[in-house]
């Protein structure tokens, strides 16, 4: 692992922007990454009014910022605001990472890479040839659909309360699915199918405290059921998975891995994640971080 000298460069400013953002774990994660890689940076929280994303980001840039992570509900706005986008952000039409270049904001979406790395490396599940169910068709689902298809699953169903919204996302990813030999289809929540190997909740159900939006028959015995949320909001989904023979997993691993991908893009060095994830799980259980 490459380390920079602590005195090699002045500290640079980054933040996570969202609504709400007060309880984000990202400042703690990036502080640990900076310690472990010898990087100098400041990373904070940037609350943003629902109608003020562009103004908030512009003011942050004017104050000397170099980059920011973007969380709900601004991922689509982040992609639209950027002067340039990575191919994966362009396909998603949503971004969770902004990096200030000379020509303006450059947008990326590291959510999908983080999710895949957590499932394959931390959970130990090879996604190739699997049957996947992705619940939701908003910014979170848009960001992970392409990277999930890149793993080569046999089937991926995108289920959403509005099937038309899911279908639009499916159509945008149809060429990628065809190249990977994956059957990709959209559905409503009630008719999405049965016996999936992996079920991923990218909907707002956990965030709002709503019931799990699909029937238990979607879970094959022993299936991985992953909620992108973590802490108390994810608990109902994890309990549901366990009650119906699945293995529940929260979004902490995805959170750490997508942050590492963003950090590498900003700083040019990839931080270690295994120890950081273990520390974060202990801190979340203890109510710290």
N, C-alpha and C positions, 0 to 999 in steps of 0.2 A: 504494500500500500504506500503510495506517494504521500509525503507530508510536506507542507509548506512551512517555512520558517515563520514563527509567530510575528516577527518584526518585518516580514518581507513586504507587506502592503498595509495601508490603512484599513480600518474596519469599514465594511460596506453594509448598507441597510437593506433588509428584506422584511416581509411581513406576510401574514395570512389575512385575506380580506373576505368578509362574508356578513351574513345577517341571519342569525346571530353568530358571533365569533368569540364571545367572551370565554367560553370553556374549551376552546380549541387546544389540543395537545401539541400542535405543530411547533410553537416556540421552544418547548422542552426538547422535542425530537431534534430540531436543527441545532440547538445549543450543544447537545451531545455529539451530533455529527461533527460540529466545528471543533470540539475538544479532541475527538478521536482522530481527526485528520490535520490538526494544526492550522485550521483556517481562522481568519479574523473576520467576524461578521456580527451584526446586530440583527435580531429577528424578533418582531413583536406582533401584536394583534392590531388589525385595522378595521374597526367597526364601520359599517357602511349603511346608509339609509337605502331603502328599497328602490328609490328613484334617483340615487346619486352615485351609481357605480363609476361612470366615466369621470365625473368630477373628482371623486375620491382618488381614483387611480392617477389622474393627471396631477393632482396636488401632491401625491406621494412621490411621483417622478420628479416634480419640480423641487422637492426637498432633498434630492440626492439619492433616491432609491435606485437599486439595481434590479430588483425582481420581487415578485410576490406569488404566493399560492392563492388560488381562488376556490372558495367553497360555495355551498348553496346560499342563494339561488342564482348566482351570477356567471355560471360557466358558459352559457350561450352568449351572454353579453361580452365576456372576455374574448371569445373567439372573434366576434364581430368587431371589437375595438382594435384588434391587433393589426399591425402593418404587414406582418408575415406570419405564417403558420407552418408547423411541421406537418408532414403528410398525415400522421395519425390524428392530429387536431383538426386538420381540414376535413378528413373523412367523418369524424365525429361531429363537426361543426360546434364543438364545445371544447373549452380549455380550462385546465386547473392550474396552469403555470404560465407566468409572464416573465420575460427577461428583457430588460431595456437595452436595446442596441442603438447605434447611431441613427438608424432610420426610424426608430420608434419601437413599440412593444412587439416582441416576437413571442408567439403563443405555442404552447405544447400541451399535450394531455398525457400525463403519466399515470392516470388511474388504472388503465388496463394493464400496463406493464406491471404495476404494483400488485394488482389482483392476481394475475397469472403467476407471478413469482411467489406470492404467498401460498397459493394453492399447490403449485408444483414443488416448490422447495421446502416450505415450512409444513404444509399438510401432507406432502409426499404423494400427491395424486397426479398421474400423467393424464392430461386431458385429451390426448390423441385417441380418436375412435370412441369417445364417450358421448352420452346423451346429456345435453345441458339444457336447463330451463333458466332463463333470465327474466326476472319479474320487474316490470317498469319500463318506461320508454322516455324518461326525462334525461337531464344532463348526465346523471350518474351512469345510466345504461348506455347512452350514446358513447361515453368515453371508454367503456370496456368492451363493447361488442366487437370491434375490429381486432384487438389483441386476443380475445377469446377465439375468434375464427382462425387466427393465425396459428393456433395450436393444433388445428386439424381435427376437431370433433366430428363425429359421424352425423349428429343432429344437434341443432340449436333452435329452440323455440323461444321467441320473444313474446311474453304475455303482458298485456296491459289492460287497464279498465277501458280505455278507448282503443279498440283494435286498429282503427284507421291510423292512429298515431304510431302504433307499433309497425304497421305495414309500411309507412313512409320511411322509417328507419331501416327496415328490412330491405326495401328497394335500393336504398343508398349503398347497402353492403352486399348486394346480390352478386356483383362481379367477384368480390373477394371470396365469398362463400363458394362460388363455382370453382375458382382456382384451387381452393383447399379441398374440394370434393365433399363439402358439408351441405347437408340439407338444412336450409334456413327458412323458417316460416314464422309468421305472426299469428297471434290468437288473442281471444279474450281471456279473462281470468278463469272462467268457469269451464272452458273447453280446451285447456292447454295440453292435456295428455296425462300419461301415467308413467310411473317407474323410471324417473330420471336418475342418472348417476350423481349429478351435481345440480343443486338448486341454489340460485343466487338471488337474493332480495336486494334489488336496486331501487325499489319504490320508496315512497315517503311514509309507508304504513308504520314502520317502527318509530320514525321521528315524531309522528303525530299521535302515537299510542293506539292506532287502529289495530284491528284483528289481522292475523296473517291472511293475506288476500287470496290464497289458493287452497284447494282441498289437500288433505293428507295423502291422497292417492298419487300425488306427483312424486313422492319419495319412494325410491326403491329401498328395500331393506339394506341398511348400512350406508345409504347415500350421504354425501357431504351436503349440508345445508348451511350456507354462508350468508350472513347479514352484513351489509356494508357498514352498518352502524356498530357501535360498541358501547360498553357500559350499560346502565339501566335501560336505555331505549331498545337495545338488541335482545334483552333477556327473554321477552315473550316469544320471539322467534326461535331462540335457542331451546327454550323449554318445549315448544311445539315440536321441533325436530326430534328431540330426545324422546318425547312421549310417543312418537310414531316411528321409532326405529331408525332414525337418522343420527348423524354426528353433527352437532351444531358447532359453528365457528363464527366468531365475531369479526369485525373489520379492522382490528388493531394491526394485524400483520399487513394487510393491504395499506393501511395508513402509513406505516413505517416504510414499506417498500416504495410506495409512490413518492414519498418524501425523499428517499435516497436517490431516486431517478431524477427528481427536480434538482436536488443538491448537486448531483454530478453534472447536470446541464449548466448550472450557474457557475460552479467552482472548478470544473474539470477534474475532479477527483471523486471516486465512488466510496462512500463511507461503509463500514461494516454494519450489518443490520441485526444479526442474530442476538448479540448481547443487548443491543438497544431495545429490541422487542421484548426480551425477557425482563429487562429493567422496567419498561413501560407497563407490562402486565402487572408486575408487583406494585408499581406506583398507583395504577388505576384501582387495584383491589384495596389499597391502603387509603385511597382518596387524595393522593398527592399528584405531582406533576402538573 
